Amino acid sequence: MKDLRFEQKRPLSRIEAADQLTALATALREGGEAELDLGSGTVSLRVPDDLHGELEIEIGNGEIELEIEFKWPTGRRRAAAPTAAVAQEAAPRKSAPARGGTGAGRGKSAKRAAAKK
């Protein structure tokens, strides 16, 4: 379940669309606590220095759809402790004895290990 969801769908003029994007760009540029005027109200967001962005353009059925999406965590992330899998990856590996033949019957991991040599 989402903590909060706001969605606004309405017809816009080109100037109104540009004004919304300008307000969003200003909020992103300033960072910290950013206020976005959404017409029916104002939303305050904490904007971090680093975010994940997606740009998607679809053309079809007589329409162009442009989606701009930004994501970031709601709280500060802590440095995660290494997991057992990461610890195993970091540990030195013993090399397996060489196997003869053409490689038939070898699994993918054996092929990858051979390719790295």
C-alpha positions in Angstrom: 0.0 0.0 0.0 1.3 3.4 -0.9 1.7 6.1 1.8 0.3 8.8 -0.5 -0.8 9.0 -4.1 -1.7 12.1 -5.9 -2.8 12.0 -9.5 -4.1 14.9 -11.6 -5.5 14.5 -15.1 -6.8 17.5 -16.9 -6.5 19.3 -20.2 -3.6 21.8 -20.3 -2.5 24.5 -22.7 1.1 24.3 -23.9 1.9 27.3 -21.6 0.3 25.6 -18.6 2.3 22.4 -19.3 5.5 24.5 -19.5 4.7 26.2 -16.3 4.2 22.9 -14.5 7.5 21.6 -15.8 9.3 24.8 -14.9 8.0 24.6 -11.3 9.1 21.0 -11.1 12.5 21.8 -12.6 13.0 24.7 -10.1 12.1 22.4 -7.2 14.5 19.7 -8.4 17.3 22.3 -8.9 16.9 23.8 -5.4 16.6 20.4 -3.7 15.9 20.1 0.0 12.2 20.8 0.8 10.5 21.7 -2.5 6.9 23.0 -2.8 5.0 22.2 -5.9 1.8 24.2 -6.7 -0.6 21.8 -8.2 -3.5 24.2 -8.8 -5.8 22.6 -6.3 -3.2 22.8 -3.6 0.5 22.6 -2.7 2.6 19.6 -2.0 5.9 19.8 -0.1 8.6 17.1 -1.0 12.0 16.4 0.3 14.2 16.1 -2.8 17.6 14.4 -2.4 20.7 15.2 -4.4 20.5 11.8 -6.3 17.4 10.3 -7.8 16.4 7.7 -10.4 14.9 9.0 -13.6 13.0 7.5 -16.5 11.9 9.0 -19.7 9.5 7.1 -21.9 8.1 8.1 -25.3 5.4 6.1 -27.0 4.0 6.9 -30.5 1.0 5.0 -31.7 -2.7 5.1 -32.4 -2.5 8.7 -33.5 -1.0 9.9 -30.2 2.3 10.7 -28.6 2.7 9.8 -24.9 5.6 11.4 -23.0 6.2 10.2 -19.4 8.8 11.7 -17.1 9.3 9.8 -13.9 11.6 10.5 -10.9 12.0 8.1 -7.9 13.8 8.4 -4.6 13.5 6.8 -1.2 11.3 8.5 1.4 13.9 8.2 4.1 17.7 8.2 4.4 19.3 4.9 3.4 21.6 3.2 5.7 24.7 1.4 4.5 23.7 -2.2 4.3 25.8 -4.9 5.9 27.3 -7.3 3.4 25.1 -10.4 2.9 26.5 -13.9 2.9 26.3 -14.1 -0.9 28.4 -10.9 -1.2 30.9 -12.2 1.3 31.2 -15.5 -0.7 31.8 -13.5 -3.9 34.6 -11.5 -2.2 36.3 -14.6 -0.8 39.1 -16.1 -2.9 37.9 -19.2 -4.8 39.7 -22.5 -5.2 40.1 -23.4 -8.8 38.4 -26.6 -9.9 40.4 -29.4 -11.5 40.5 -29.1 -15.3 38.1 -31.3 -17.1 38.8 -32.8 -20.5 36.6 -33.0 -23.5 34.7 -30.5 -25.6 32.8 -28.9 -22.8 29.6 -30.8 -23.5 27.5 -31.3 -20.4 29.1 -28.4 -18.6 26.8 -26.0 -16.8 26.5 -22.3 -17.5 28.6 -21.4 -14.4 31.4 -23.7 -15.4 31.4 -22.1 -18.9 31.5 -18.6 -17.4 34.3 -19.6 -15.1 36.3 -21.0 -18.0 35.6 -17.9 -20.1 37.0 -15.6 -17.3 40.4 -17.5 -17.4 
